[in-house]
Amino acid sequence: MTQLNPRQREAVRYIDGPLLVLAGAGSGKTSVITEKIAYLVHSCGIRADRIAAVTFTKKAAREMQGRVGRLLRGQSAEGLTVSTFHQLGLKIIRSECGALGLKSGFSIFDSEDSRTLIRDLLIQEHGAAGDQAAAVAQRISHWKNDRLLPEQALAGATRPAEVLCAQTYLRYKRALRAYNALDFDDLILLPTLLFEHHADILEKRQHRIHYLLVDEYQDTNAGQYLLVKQLIGLRGGLTVVGDDDQSIYAWRGARPENLAQLQADYPGLKVVVLEQNYRSTARILKAANALIANNAHVFDKQLWSELGYGEPLRVIRCADEQCEADQVVAEILDHQLRRRTRLGDYAVLYRGNHQSRLIELALQRQQVPYHLSGGTSFFARNEVKDIMAYLRLLINENDDNAFLRIANVPRRKLGTATLEALGEVANRAHCSLSSACTRAGPDQLPESGLRRLREFRDWMDGVRRACAGEPGVSAIRRMVRDMAYEQWLNQLSSSEEVAQRRMGNVHFLIDSLQRVMREEQVALDEAISRLVLRDLMEQRDEEDAGPDQVQLMTLHAAKGLEFPHVYIVGMEENLLPHRSAVESGSIEEERRLAYVGITRARQTLCMTLAARRRQFGEAVNCEPSRFLAELPQDDLQWQGGDADTAAANAARGQQTLAGLKELFS
């Protein structure tokens, strides 16, 4: 506690009612949450198993769990819940699945599983509407986040597109129920509906949670807000930490107005504002404050720092996007040479993933190691997920999620209606989908569909026997050949080269399986189980990039991180702010996104823009971002275009030369 500033200590010690901690960027909000948990246990006598802390990412939850563990040692930490919202929802659903009409062992669809099911439903009922699957899936997700059920969505639909989405939502819900499955949005929606209709279950859950702490509250959607409200009930044991200036997820349902809603729902709400920043120089914070002041605010705050005023913020005009990429890499190398820093001290941030390509190529040409955050995980690729589903079904024939993914991959003429009917049989018989293939009769499924299902099950049983009777992975390789998976990829892929690359991923997966068996001396089934866990290991590698790599990531991915030296590329109208925001008039979230980028920088900040940029194969003229004009102009140092002078160029050259001399001396 002695390490906290007065405002932080006030937030930790206040337990007389609901508390909102308005925590500016870099103001030590995680310390407030972890110290408050320790305070609740040691000074307020609340048992750890009656406290829950909720955040949005597994990484943040792990970090919080580790820090709390160092404060609460031994038995005093037993039973403490530190989780994401979705983990908390899943825990509630698992303990009350009977009341929700679910069988134990239900499957959870990820976003790609959901899109695939929605696409199949659209094709089945609307012919060529399958290409709308992504848009329909997003609409259904928004409805679920706003706690709108299919019948309500259908009743409120007026335009044809809305009717199509609502009808698909209704079919999608029925299909999930038949498959004994949920999607990610259900992990929040179902607990709120459960508590609404079962007061006894809600009371039992409220008795288990005496104090709730919520991080990143500005990112909550309507369902998450209600879930928090239900869990704390009348007790009022609530601390939420958030920053309305860092709300950048409206596209996935986040509602920054939830911070203001707290005051309406809890008239006695206490607000503590954390304004001291422990990350950035005063000049960087001055720019961030000036930028975000252009947004409307319910709560006011001004970040400040004791870390000195700092260097000017640099803005570099470039001729085009290629010059921009080359310039940024040259700047990083020059700065590293002069300052003797690590490559890991530098981050390049951008609005869209497509902007990373030229930066990557420029880094590769200069042989500069880099780490690209947010890239597609190997295990997230469709072809890898397909084969992993086959492997999962081989070692567990009751894995319904794996069964659903591959029953019709490659195509076996098993439509959604057939699989849904099979799900109904499985639900009534309380068995897995695979077992239901033998239990179903012609009165329950069409004879042709039933025949194909049994052929698929018998074939999988044969592969299972072959795996048990043959050494190594030869039976797995034969399985992939027998189902003509390579031909399937050729049909799906945009070119032969893409198909070959995807098939290469399949071969790499099988080779990895063989390597696990050989190096770890385990049988095939155990090797498959271990391979299933490799995705989690790969995600950890993604989060823990090496210190000698330049970091590349989107502005969204950068939230919560900090770097000594930051480059924000593409500071242009229609890029940042994005064209869609300009056209819809929703500039405030784009400004918050720029604010997040600026406040990632600890020591230096450089922003770049291009005079011309290629779009859809054609070079177009670009205008500087309006956000540059909103920054304090006295703190900006412009370079490139008309801003270059002989004196400025000579000064930069002298700095580099001095750095070289110092290096060699």
C-alpha positions as CSV (number, residue, x, y, z in Angstrom):
1,M,0.0,0.0,0.0
2,T,2.9,2.4,0.7
3,Q,3.8,2.2,-3.0
4,L,0.4,3.5,-4.1
5,N,-0.3,7.2,-4.6
6,P,-3.1,8.9,-2.6
7,R,-5.8,8.4,-5.2
8,Q,-4.9,4.7,-5.6
9,R,-5.0,4.1,-1.9
10,E,-8.4,5.8,-1.7
11,A,-9.7,3.4,-4.3
12,V,-8.3,0.4,-2.5
13,R,-9.7,1.3,0.9
14,Y,-13.2,2.3,-0.2
15,I,-15.7,-0.5,0.5
16,D,-18.8,1.4,1.6
17,G,-20.6,1.0,-1.7
18,P,-20.2,0.6,-5.5
19,L,-17.0,2.3,-6.7
20,L,-15.9,3.4,-10.2
21,V,-12.2,3.9,-10.7
22,L,-11.7,6.0,-13.7
23,A,-8.2,5.0,-14.6
24,G,-6.3,6.8,-17.3
25,A,-3.7,5.1,-19.5
26,G,-0.7,4.0,-17.6
27,S,-2.1,5.0,-14.2
28,G,-1.6,1.7,-12.4
29,K,-5.1,0.2,-12.5
30,T,-4.0,-3.4,-12.2
31,S,-2.1,-2.5,-9.0
32,V,-5.4,-1.0,-7.6
33,I,-7.3,-4.2,-8.4
34,T,-4.7,-6.6,-7.0
35,E,-4.0,-4.5,-3.9
36,K,-7.7,-4.2,-3.2
37,I,-8.2,-8.0,-3.3
38,A,-5.4,-8.3,-0.7
39,Y,-7.0,-5.6,1.3
40,L,-10.4,-7.3,1.2
41,V,-8.9,-10.5,2.5
42,H,-6.4,-9.2,5.1
43,S,-8.2,-6.1,6.4
44,C,-11.9,-6.7,5.7
45,G,-12.2,-10.3,6.6
46,I,-13.7,-11.4,3.3
47,R,-12.7,-14.9,2.3
48,A,-10.9,-15.3,-1.0
49,D,-13.5,-17.8,-2.2
50,R,-16.1,-15.1,-1.9
51,I,-14.2,-12.7,-4.2
52,A,-14.3,-12.6,-8.0
53,A,-12.2,-10.5,-10.3
54,V,-13.2,-10.4,-14.0
55,T,-11.4,-9.0,-17.0
56,F,-11.5,-9.5,-20.8
57,T,-8.5,-11.5,-21.9
58,K,-6.8,-14.7,-20.6
59,K,-3.5,-12.9,-20.6
60,A,-4.8,-10.1,-18.4
61,A,-6.4,-12.7,-16.1
62,R,-3.1,-14.7,-15.8
63,E,-1.2,-11.5,-15.0
64,M,-3.7,-10.5,-12.4
65,Q,-3.8,-14.0,-10.9
66,G,0.0,-14.0,-10.6
67,R,0.2,-10.6,-8.9
68,V,-2.6,-11.5,-6.5
69,G,-0.8,-14.8,-5.7
70,R,2.3,-12.9,-4.6
71,L,0.2,-10.7,-2.3
72,L,-2.0,-13.5,-0.9
73,R,0.2,-16.4,0.0
74,G,-0.8,-19.9,1.1
75,Q,-4.3,-20.7,2.2
76,S,-5.5,-17.1,2.2
77,A,-5.7,-17.2,-1.6
78,E,-7.7,-20.5,-1.8
79,G,-10.9,-20.3,-3.9
80,L,-10.3,-16.8,-5.4
81,T,-11.9,-16.4,-8.8
82,V,-9.8,-14.5,-11.4
83,S,-11.2,-15.1,-14.9
84,T,-12.5,-13.6,-18.1
85,F,-16.2,-12.8,-18.5
86,H,-16.6,-15.9,-20.7
87,Q,-14.8,-18.2,-18.3
88,L,-17.1,-17.0,-15.5
89,G,-20.2,-17.5,-17.7
90,L,-19.0,-21.0,-18.7
91,K,-18.5,-21.9,-15.0
92,I,-22.1,-20.8,-14.2
93,I,-23.5,-22.7,-17.2
94,R,-21.6,-25.9,-16.3
95,S,-22.9,-25.9,-12.8
96,E,-26.5,-25.2,-13.9
97,C,-26.7,-27.0,-17.3
98,G,-29.7,-29.0,-16.2
99,A,-31.8,-25.9,-15.6
100,L,-30.7,-24.6,-19.0
101,G,-31.8,-27.8,-20.8
102,L,-28.3,-28.8,-21.7
103,K,-26.6,-32.2,-21.4
104,S,-23.2,-32.2,-19.6
105,G,-20.3,-32.3,-22.1
106,F,-21.9,-29.7,-24.4
107,S,-19.8,-28.3,-27.2
108,I,-18.7,-24.7,-27.6
109,F,-18.6,-23.3,-31.1
110,D,-15.9,-20.8,-31.9
111,S,-16.6,-17.9,-34.4
112,E,-15.6,-19.9,-37.4
113,D,-17.7,-22.9,-36.3
114,S,-20.7,-20.5,-36.0
115,R,-20.1,-18.9,-39.4
116,T,-19.9,-22.4,-41.0
117,L,-23.2,-23.5,-39.5
118,I,-24.9,-20.2,-40.5
119,R,-23.6,-20.5,-44.0
120,D,-25.0,-24.0,-44.3
121,L,-28.3,-22.8,-43.0
122,L,-28.4,-19.9,-45.5
123,I,-27.6,-22.2,-48.4
124,Q,-30.1,-24.8,-47.3
125,E,-33.0,-22.3,-46.9
126,H,-32.1,-19.4,-49.2
127,G,-30.0,-20.9,-52.0
128,A,-27.1,-18.6,-52.9
129,A,-27.2,-16.6,-49.6
130,G,-24.2,-18.4,-48.2
131,D,-21.9,-15.6,-49.0
132,Q,-23.7,-13.4,-46.5
133,A,-22.7,-15.7,-43.6
134,A,-20.2,-13.4,-42.0
135,A,-22.6,-10.4,-42.0
136,V,-25.5,-12.5,-40.6
137,A,-23.2,-14.0,-37.9
138,Q,-22.2,-10.5,-36.8
139,R,-25.8,-9.4,-36.7
140,I,-26.8,-12.4,-34.6
141,S,-23.8,-11.7,-32.3
142,H,-25.0,-8.1,-31.8
143,W,-28.5,-9.3,-31.0
144,K,-27.2,-11.8,-28.4
145,N,-25.0,-9.1,-26.9
146,D,-28.0,-6.9,-26.6
147,R,-30.0,-9.8,-25.1
148,L,-32.5,-9.9,-28.0
149,L,-33.9,-13.4,-28.5
150,P,-34.7,-14.7,-32.1
151,E,-38.5,-14.3,-31.6
152,Q,-38.0,-10.6,-30.6
153,A,-35.5,-10.0,-33.5
154,L,-38.0,-11.5,-35.9
155,A,-40.9,-9.4,-34.5
156,G,-38.9,-6.2,-34.8
157,A,-37.5,-6.9,-38.3
158,T,-38.9,-4.7,-41.1
159,R,-36.4,-4.7,-44.0
160,P,-35.8,-7.9,-46.0
161,A,-32.2,-8.2,-44.9
162,E,-33.3,-8.0,-41.2
163,V,-35.9,-10.6,-41.7
164,L,-33.3,-12.9,-43.3
165,C,-31.0,-12.4,-40.4
166,A,-33.8,-13.0,-37.8
167,Q,-35.1,-16.1,-39.5
168,T,-31.5,-17.5,-39.7
169,Y,-31.1,-16.6,-36.0
170,L,-34.1,-18.7,-35.1
171,R,-32.8,-21.7,-37.2
172,Y,-29.3,-21.2,-35.7
173,K,-30.6,-21.4,-32.2
174,R,-32.6,-24.6,-32.9
175,A,-29.5,-26.1,-34.6
176,L,-27.3,-25.3,-31.6
177,R,-29.8,-26.8,-29.3
178,A,-30.0,-30.0,-31.4
179,Y,-26.2,-30.2,-31.4
180,N,-26.1,-29.7,-27.6
181,A,-23.8,-26.7,-28.4
182,L,-23.3,-23.1,-27.4
183,D,-21.4,-20.2,-29.1
184,F,-19.2,-17.6,-27.3
185,D,-22.1,-15.1,-27.0
186,D,-24.2,-17.7,-25.2
187,L,-21.6,-17.8,-22.4
188,I,-22.9,-14.4,-21.3
189,L,-26.5,-14.5,-22.6
190,L,-27.5,-17.8,-21.0
191,P,-26.4,-16.9,-17.4
192,T,-28.4,-13.6,-17.5
193,L,-31.5,-15.5,-18.8
194,L,-31.0,-18.2,-16.2
195,F,-30.8,-15.6,-13.4
196,E,-33.9,-13.8,-14.7
197,H,-36.1,-17.0,-14.6
198,H,-34.6,-18.8,-11.6
199,A,-34.4,-16.5,-8.6
200,D,-33.2,-19.4,-6.4
201,I,-30.2,-20.0,-8.6
202,L,-29.4,-16.3,-8.6
203,E,-29.6,-16.1,-4.9
204,K,-27.3,-19.0,-4.5
205,R,-24.7,-17.4,-6.9
206,Q,-25.0,-14.1,-5.1
207,H,-24.2,-15.8,-1.8
208,R,-21.0,-17.1,-3.3
209,I,-19.8,-13.7,-4.5
210,H,-19.5,-11.1,-1.7
211,Y,-17.3,-8.7,-3.7
212,L,-16.8,-8.4,-7.4
213,L,-14.0,-6.4,-9.2
214,V,-14.3,-5.7,-13.0
215,D,-11.4,-4.5,-15.2
216,E,-11.8,-2.7,-18.5
217,Y,-15.4,-1.9,-17.7
218,Q,-15.7,0.4,-20.7
219,D,-15.5,-2.7,-22.9
220,T,-18.6,-4.4,-21.4
221,N,-21.6,-4.9,-23.6
222,A,-25.3,-4.9,-22.5
223,G,-25.2,-8.6,-21.4
224,Q,-22.0,-8.3,-19.4
225,Y,-23.3,-5.2,-17.7
226,L,-26.5,-7.0,-16.6
227,L,-24.5,-10.1,-15.5
228,V,-22.4,-7.9,-13.2
229,K,-25.6,-6.2,-11.9
230,Q,-27.3,-9.5,-11.2
231,L,-24.3,-11.0,-9.4
232,I,-23.8,-8.2,-6.9
233,G,-27.5,-7.7,-6.2
234,L,-28.3,-5.4,-3.3
235,R,-25.0,-6.0,-1.5
236,G,-23.2,-3.3,-3.5
237,G,-19.8,-5.0,-3.2
238,L,-18.5,-3.8,-6.5
239,T,-15.4,-2.0,-7.9
240,V,-15.2,-1.4,-11.6
241,V,-12.1,0.0,-13.3
242,G,-12.3,1.6,-16.7
243,D,-11.4,4.4,-19.0
244,D,-14.0,5.8,-21.4
245,D,-11.2,7.3,-23.5
246,Q,-9.9,3.7,-24.3
247,S,-13.2,2.2,-25.4
248,I,-12.4,0.9,-28.9
249,Y,-14.6,-2.2,-29.3
250,A,-18.0,-0.8,-30.3
251,W,-17.8,-3.1,-33.4
252,R,-18.1,-6.1,-31.1
253,G,-20.8,-4.7,-28.8
254,A,-18.8,-2.7,-26.2
255,R,-20.8,0.2,-24.7
256,P,-18.6,3.0,-23.1
257,E,-21.9,4.5,-21.9
258,N,-22.0,1.7,-19.4
259,L,-19.7,3.8,-17.2
260,A,-22.3,6.6,-17.2
261,Q,-25.1,4.1,-16.7
262,L,-23.5,3.1,-13.4
263,Q,-24.4,6.5,-11.9
264,A,-28.1,6.0,-12.9
265,D,-28.2,2.5,-11.4
266,Y,-26.2,3.3,-8.3
267,P,-27.0,6.8,-7.2
268,G,-24.5,6.5,-4.3
269,L,-21.7,5.5,-6.7
270,K,-18.3,6.9,-5.7
271,V,-15.9,7.9,-8.4
272,V,-12.1,8.0,-8.0
273,V,-10.1,9.4,-10.9
274,L,-6.5,8.2,-11.5
275,E,-4.7,10.8,-13.5
276,Q,-1.0,10.3,-12.7
277,N,0.6,8.4,-15.5
278,Y,3.7,6.2,-14.8
279,R,4.5,5.4,-18.4
280,S,4.9,8.4,-20.7
281,T,6.7,11.8,-20.8
282,A,4.6,14.9,-20.2
283,R,4.8,16.0,-23.9
284,I,3.2,12.7,-25.0
285,L,0.5,13.0,-22.4
286,K,-0.2,16.7,-23.4
287,A,-0.8,15.5,-27.0
288,A,-3.0,12.7,-25.8
289,N,-5.1,15.1,-23.6
290,A,-5.4,17.6,-26.4
291,L,-6.6,15.0,-28.9
292,I,-9.2,13.3,-26.7
293,A,-10.6,16.6,-25.5
294,N,-12.3,16.8,-28.9
295,N,-14.6,13.9,-27.7
296,A,-17.7,14.4,-25.5
297,H,-17.1,13.3,-21.9
298,V,-19.2,12.4,-18.9
299,F,-16.1,12.2,-16.7
300,D,-13.2,14.6,-17.1
301,K,-9.6,13.8,-16.5
302,Q,-6.1,15.1,-17.4
303,L,-3.2,12.7,-17.5
304,W,0.0,14.0,-16.0
305,S,3.5,12.7,-15.4
306,E,6.6,13.3,-13.3
307,L,8.8,11.7,-16.0
308,G,10.0,15.0,-17.6
309,Y,8.7,16.9,-20.6
310,G,10.4,14.6,-23.2
311,E,11.3,14.9,-26.8
312,P,9.2,16.5,-29.5
313,L,6.7,14.3,-31.3
314,R,7.8,13.7,-34.9
315,V,5.6,13.6,-38.0
316,I,7.1,12.3,-41.2
317,R,5.6,13.0,-44.6
318,C,6.4,10.3,-47.2
319,A,5.9,10.2,-50.9
320,D,4.0,6.8,-50.8
321,E,3.4,3.7,-48.7
322,Q,6.7,2.1,-50.0
323,C,8.7,5.1,-48.9
324,E,6.8,5.1,-45.6
325,A,7.8,1.5,-44.9
326,D,11.5,2.1,-45.9
327,Q,11.6,5.3,-43.8
328,V,10.2,3.7,-40.7
329,V,12.7,0.9,-40.8
330,A,15.6,3.3,-41.5
331,E,14.4,5.5,-38.6
332,I,14.4,2.5,-36.2
333,L,17.9,1.3,-37.3
334,D,19.3,4.9,-37.0
335,H,17.7,5.4,-33.6
336,Q,18.9,2.1,-32.3
337,L,22.4,2.8,-33.5
338,R,22.5,6.2,-31.8
339,R,20.7,5.2,-28.6
340,R,22.1,1.6,-28.3
341,T,18.6,0.2,-27.6
342,R,17.1,-3.2,-28.1
343,L,14.9,-3.9,-31.2
344,G,12.2,-5.0,-28.8
345,D,11.9,-1.4,-27.6
346,Y,10.3,-0.4,-30.9
347,A,6.7,-0.9,-31.9
348,V,5.1,-0.1,-35.3
349,L,1.3,0.4,-34.9
350,Y,-1.3,0.6,-37.7
351,R,-5.1,0.7,-38.3
352,G,-5.4,-2.4,-40.4
353,N,-3.5,-5.6,-40.8
354,H,-2.9,-5.0,-44.5
355,Q,-0.6,-2.2,-43.6
356,S,2.0,-4.6,-42.1
357,R,3.0,-6.2,-45.4
358,L,5.3,-3.5,-46.7
359,I,6.8,-3.0,-43.2
360,E,7.5,-6.7,-43.0
361,L,9.2,-6.7,-46.4
362,A,11.3,-3.6,-45.5
363,L,12.4,-5.2,-42.3
364,Q,13.3,-8.5,-44.1
365,R,15.4,-6.6,-46.7
366,Q,17.4,-5.0,-43.8
367,Q,17.5,-8.4,-42.0
368,V,15.8,-6.9,-39.0
369,P,14.0,-9.5,-36.8
370,Y,10.4,-8.7,-36.0
371,H,7.4,-10.1,-34.3
372,L,3.9,-9.8,-35.9
373,S,1.1,-9.9,-33.3
374,G,-2.3,-11.0,-34.3
375,G,-1.2,-13.2,-37.1
376,T,-3.1,-16.4,-37.8
377,S,-2.1,-19.2,-35.4
378,F,-1.1,-22.4,-37.1
379,F,-3.8,-24.3,-35.2
380,A,-6.4,-21.7,-36.3
381,R,-6.0,-22.5,-40.0
382,N,-9.1,-24.4,-41.4
383,E,-7.1,-27.3,-42.8
384,V,-5.3,-27.8,-39.4
385,K,-8.6,-27.6,-37.5
386,D,-10.2,-30.2,-39.8
387,I,-7.4,-32.7,-39.3
388,M,-7.2,-32.0,-35.6
389,A,-11.0,-32.7,-35.4
390,Y,-10.4,-36.1,-37.1
391,L,-7.6,-36.8,-34.6
392,R,-9.8,-35.8,-31.6
393,L,-12.7,-38.0,-32.8
394,L,-10.2,-40.9,-33.2
395,I,-9.3,-40.8,-29.5
396,N,-12.8,-39.8,-28.3
397,E,-15.7,-40.9,-30.4
398,N,-18.0,-38.9,-28.1
399,D,-16.4,-35.5,-29.1
400,D,-19.6,-34.0,-30.6
401,N,-17.9,-30.7,-31.6
402,A,-15.2,-32.7,-33.6
403,F,-18.0,-34.9,-35.1
404,L,-20.0,-31.8,-36.3
405,R,-16.9,-30.2,-37.9
406,I,-15.9,-33.1,-40.0
407,A,-19.0,-35.2,-40.7
408,N,-19.3,-33.3,-44.0
409,V,-15.7,-32.4,-44.6
410,P,-15.0,-33.4,-47.3
411,R,-18.5,-33.4,-48.6
412,R,-20.5,-36.6,-47.8
413,K,-23.9,-35.2,-48.7
414,L,-24.8,-34.8,-45.0
415,G,-26.8,-31.5,-44.8
416,T,-27.6,-29.4,-41.8
417,A,-31.1,-30.9,-41.6
418,T,-29.7,-34.4,-41.3
419,L,-27.2,-33.4,-38.6
420,E,-29.8,-31.5,-36.7
421,A,-32.1,-34.5,-36.8
422,L,-29.2,-36.7,-35.5
423,G,-28.7,-34.1,-32.7
424,E,-32.4,-34.5,-31.7
425,V,-31.9,-38.3,-31.5
426,A,-28.8,-37.8,-29.4
427,N,-30.6,-35.4,-27.0
428,R,-33.5,-37.8,-26.5
429,A,-31.2,-40.8,-26.0
430,H,-28.6,-38.8,-23.9
431,C,-25.8,-40.1,-26.0
432,S,-23.1,-38.6,-28.3
433,L,-23.8,-37.9,-32.0
434,S,-21.5,-40.8,-33.0
435,S,-23.5,-43.2,-30.9
436,A,-26.8,-41.8,-32.2
437,C,-25.8,-43.0,-35.7
438,T,-26.5,-46.6,-34.6
439,R,-29.5,-45.7,-32.5
440,A,-31.4,-43.6,-35.0
441,G,-34.0,-45.3,-37.2
442,P,-35.6,-44.6,-40.6
443,D,-38.5,-43.0,-38.8
444,Q,-36.2,-40.3,-37.4
445,L,-33.8,-39.6,-40.3
446,P,-34.1,-40.0,-44.1
447,E,-32.8,-43.4,-45.1
448,S,-30.1,-41.9,-47.4
449,G,-28.8,-39.6,-44.7
450,L,-28.8,-42.5,-42.1
451,R,-26.9,-44.7,-44.5
452,R,-24.2,-42.0,-45.1
453,L,-23.9,-41.4,-41.3
454,R,-23.4,-45.1,-40.6
455,E,-20.9,-45.3,-43.4
456,F,-18.9,-42.4,-41.9
457,R,-19.0,-43.9,-38.4
458,D,-18.0,-47.4,-39.7
459,W,-15.1,-45.8,-41.7
460,M,-13.9,-43.9,-38.6
461,D,-14.1,-47.2,-36.6
462,G,-11.9,-48.8,-39.2
463,V,-9.3,-46.0,-39.0
464,R,-9.4,-46.3,-35.2
465,R,-8.6,-50.1,-35.5
466,A,-5.9,-49.4,-38.0
467,C,-4.3,-46.8,-35.7
468,A,-4.3,-49.4,-32.9
469,G,-2.7,-52.1,-35.0
470,E,0.0,-50.1,-36.9
471,P,3.0,-48.3,-35.5
472,G,3.6,-44.6,-36.1
473,V,1.3,-42.4,-38.1
474,S,0.9,-44.5,-41.3
475,A,-2.8,-45.0,-40.6
476,I,-3.3,-41.2,-40.2
477,R,-1.6,-40.6,-43.5
478,R,-3.8,-43.2,-45.2
479,M,-6.9,-41.7,-43.6
480,V,-6.1,-38.3,-45.2
481,R,-5.5,-40.0,-48.6
482,D,-8.7,-42.2,-48.3
483,M,-10.9,-39.2,-47.7
484,A,-9.3,-37.4,-50.7
485,Y,-8.6,-34.3,-48.5
486,E,-6.0,-32.9,-51.0
487,Q,-8.6,-32.9,-53.8
488,W,-11.0,-31.2,-51.4
489,L,-8.5,-28.4,-50.7
490,N,-8.0,-28.0,-54.5
491,Q,-11.7,-27.4,-54.9
492,L,-11.9,-24.9,-52.1
493,S,-8.7,-22.9,-52.7
494,S,-8.3,-19.9,-54.9
495,S,-5.3,-21.4,-56.7
496,E,-3.2,-24.5,-57.0
497,E,-0.4,-22.8,-55.1
498,V,-2.7,-22.0,-52.1
499,A,-4.0,-25.6,-52.1
500,Q,-0.4,-26.9,-52.0
501,R,0.5,-24.6,-49.1
502,R,-2.6,-25.7,-47.2
503,M,-1.8,-29.3,-47.8
504,G,1.7,-28.6,-46.6
505,N,0.2,-27.5,-43.3
506,V,-1.5,-30.9,-43.0
507,H,1.7,-32.8,-43.7
508,F,3.5,-30.6,-41.1
509,L,0.8,-31.4,-38.5
510,I,1.1,-35.2,-39.1
511,D,5.0,-34.9,-39.0
512,S,4.6,-33.1,-35.7
513,L,2.5,-35.9,-34.4
514,Q,5.1,-38.4,-35.4
515,R,7.8,-36.3,-33.8
516,V,5.9,-36.1,-30.5
517,M,5.5,-39.9,-30.5
518,R,9.3,-40.4,-31.1
519,E,10.7,-37.7,-28.9
520,E,8.3,-38.1,-25.9
521,Q,8.0,-41.9,-26.2
522,V,4.2,-41.9,-26.1
523,A,1.5,-43.9,-28.0
524,L,-0.6,-42.3,-30.7
525,D,-3.6,-41.4,-28.6
526,E,-1.4,-39.7,-26.0
527,A,0.5,-37.8,-28.7
528,I,-2.8,-36.5,-30.1
529,S,-3.8,-35.3,-26.7
530,R,-0.6,-33.5,-26.3
531,L,-0.9,-32.0,-29.7
532,V,-4.3,-30.5,-28.8
533,L,-2.5,-28.5,-26.1
534,R,0.1,-27.1,-28.5
535,D,-2.3,-24.3,-29.6
536,L,-2.3,-22.9,-26.1
537,M,1.5,-23.0,-26.1
538,E,1.6,-21.2,-29.4
539,Q,-0.7,-18.5,-28.0
540,R,1.7,-18.0,-25.1
541,D,4.6,-17.7,-27.6
542,E,2.5,-15.1,-29.4
543,E,2.2,-13.0,-26.2
544,D,5.8,-13.3,-25.1
545,A,7.7,-12.1,-28.1
546,G,11.5,-12.0,-27.8
547,P,13.4,-8.8,-26.7
548,D,15.3,-8.5,-29.9
549,Q,12.4,-8.2,-32.3
550,V,10.6,-5.1,-33.6
551,Q,6.9,-5.4,-32.6
552,L,4.3,-5.0,-35.3
553,M,0.6,-4.8,-34.4
554,T,-2.7,-3.1,-35.0
555,L,-3.8,-0.3,-32.7
556,H,-6.5,-2.5,-31.3
557,A,-3.9,-5.2,-30.4
558,A,-1.7,-2.6,-28.8
559,K,-4.2,-1.8,-26.1
560,G,-2.8,-2.6,-22.7
561,L,0.8,-2.6,-23.9
562,E,3.6,-0.1,-23.8
563,F,6.9,0.5,-25.6
564,P,9.8,3.0,-25.2
565,H,9.6,4.0,-28.9
566,V,6.4,4.0,-31.0
567,Y,5.7,4.6,-34.7
568,I,2.1,5.1,-35.8
569,V,1.9,4.7,-39.6
570,G,-0.8,5.8,-41.9
571,M,-2.0,9.0,-40.2
572,E,-4.3,9.9,-43.1
573,E,-8.0,10.5,-43.6
574,N,-9.9,7.4,-44.6
575,L,-7.2,5.3,-42.9
576,L,-7.1,6.8,-39.4
577,P,-9.9,7.8,-39.1
578,H,-11.1,4.8,-41.2
579,R,-13.3,5.5,-44.2
580,S,-16.3,3.6,-42.7
581,A,-16.1,5.9,-39.6
582,V,-15.9,9.0,-41.8
583,E,-18.9,8.0,-43.8
584,S,-21.0,7.0,-40.8
585,G,-19.9,10.0,-38.7
586,S,-18.6,7.8,-35.9
587,I,-15.3,9.6,-35.5
588,E,-15.1,9.5,-31.7
589,E,-14.1,5.8,-31.5
590,E,-11.4,6.4,-34.2
591,R,-10.1,9.3,-32.0
592,R,-10.0,7.0,-29.0
593,L,-8.1,4.5,-31.1
594,A,-5.5,7.2,-32.0
595,Y,-5.4,8.1,-28.3
596,V,-4.6,4.5,-27.4
597,G,-1.8,4.5,-29.9
598,I,-0.2,7.7,-28.6
599,T,-0.4,6.6,-25.0
600,R,1.5,3.4,-25.8
601,A,4.7,5.4,-26.1
602,R,6.9,5.9,-23.1
603,Q,9.8,8.0,-24.5
604,T,9.4,8.9,-28.2
605,L,6.5,9.0,-30.6
606,C,6.8,9.2,-34.4
607,M,3.8,9.4,-36.8
608,T,4.0,8.9,-40.5
609,L,1.7,9.6,-43.5
610,A,1.9,9.1,-47.3
611,A,1.1,11.7,-49.9
612,R,-0.1,8.9,-52.2
613,R,-1.2,5.3,-51.5
614,R,-2.4,2.5,-53.7
615,Q,-6.0,1.4,-53.2
616,F,-7.5,-1.4,-55.3
617,G,-4.5,-1.2,-57.6
618,E,-4.7,2.5,-58.2
619,A,-2.6,5.3,-56.6
620,V,-4.7,7.9,-54.9
621,N,-3.9,11.2,-53.2
622,C,-4.1,11.2,-49.4
623,E,-5.0,13.9,-46.9
624,P,-3.3,14.2,-43.5
625,S,-5.5,12.8,-40.7
626,R,-7.6,15.4,-38.9
627,F,-6.1,14.0,-35.7
628,L,-2.7,15.6,-36.5
629,A,-4.4,19.0,-36.6
630,E,-5.9,18.4,-33.2
631,L,-2.4,17.8,-31.5
632,P,-0.5,20.7,-29.9
633,Q,1.4,22.1,-33.0
634,D,4.3,23.5,-30.9
635,D,5.1,20.0,-29.8
636,L,5.3,18.5,-33.3
637,Q,8.4,18.3,-35.4
638,W,7.6,17.8,-39.0
639,Q,9.9,16.1,-41.5
640,G,9.6,15.4,-45.2
641,G,7.8,17.3,-47.9
642,D,8.0,21.1,-47.4
643,A,9.1,20.6,-43.8
644,D,12.6,19.5,-44.7
645,T,15.3,22.1,-44.6
646,A,19.1,21.8,-45.2
647,A,19.7,22.7,-41.6
648,A,17.3,20.0,-40.3
649,N,18.9,17.3,-42.6
650,A,22.4,18.4,-41.6
651,A,21.4,18.2,-37.9
652,R,20.0,14.6,-38.3
653,G,23.2,13.6,-40.2
654,Q,25.4,15.0,-37.4
655,Q,23.4,13.0,-34.8
656,T,23.8,9.8,-36.7
657,L,27.6,10.5,-37.3
658,A,28.0,11.2,-33.5
659,G,26.3,7.9,-32.7
660,L,28.6,6.0,-35.0
661,K,31.7,7.7,-33.5
662,E,30.5,6.9,-30.0
663,L,29.9,3.3,-31.1
664,F,33.3,2.8,-32.5
665,S,35.1,4.6,-29.7
